[in-house]
Amino acid sequence: MGSDKASDLYDKVVRITNVYLGPAAERFIVRQVESHLHKNPEKLSKADLQQLIAWIRLAVSLLTDDSEIVDEYVGQLEKLAATKKAGH
């Protein structure tokens, strides 16, 4: 059952990312989780979110100079991290 919650969290992160990166969203999140968190994206936990968000902020900041978009995207992920049912 725990993996369903982790998978649900991963799906939510991808859905948020899709708004900003479109079809590249899932590939982007998979790469961030595997490269920086060293885990299967389907095993993403709420405890991983702050570290993941920091890496996402860095990566997206390299892709765009639009700090408002970066802040908005990170803000959406922070809201997810703050929810009680985000992964636990």
N, C-alpha and C positions, 0 to 999 in steps of 0.2 A: 504494500500500500504506500509506503514511503516514496517509492520510485514514481508513483503516479503524481504525488505532490511535487516532486522534483521536476518531473516532465511538465507539469502544469506551470511551474515557475519559469522554466526554460521557454515554454511557448509564450508566456506573457512578455518576457524580455524580447523575444523575436518579434512579437506583434508591435511592441513599442518601437523597436528599431526599424521595422518596416516603414513606419511613417517617415523616417528620416533618410533611410538608405534604399528603400524600395526592394526590388528583387534580390539585392545583395545582402539583405539583412541576416538571413539564416547563416549564410557562409561566413559573414563577418563575426557573428556571435560564436559560432563553432570555433573559429580560429582564435578568438580572444580567450575562450574558456580552455581550450586544449593547450594553447601556447603559454598562457599566463597563470592559469589555475591548475594546470596539469591534471585535468579530469575530463571524464566523458560529459558533454553538455547535458545529457539527460539526467545526470546526477547533481546538477546545480542546486545548491541549497541557499536559503536566506542568509546564512552565515557567510556565503561567498560574495554576496551582492556588493558590499562596499568596495572590496578589492576589484571586482569586475568593473564597477562603475568608474573607478580611478583609471583603469586601463582603457576603458571606452572613451573617457574624456580625453586622454592623451592621444589616442588613435584618431578620433574625430577632429581634434584640434589640428592635427597634421593634414587633414583632408580639406578643411575650410578655415578661412579667417573670420567667418561670421560667428563671433562669440555668443550672440543672442541665440542662434540655432543650437550651438553646443550646450549652452546653459539650459535651454528649454528641454532638449533631449535628456540631459543628465537629471534635470528636475523631475521628468516623468519616471525615470528609473528610481530616483530617490523616493518618490511617492510609493512605488511598488515595494521598495525595501522597508518602508515604514508601516506597511499594512500588516496586520496580525496574521493573515492567512496567506502570506506571500510564499511560503514554502514549508512552514512547520505547523 
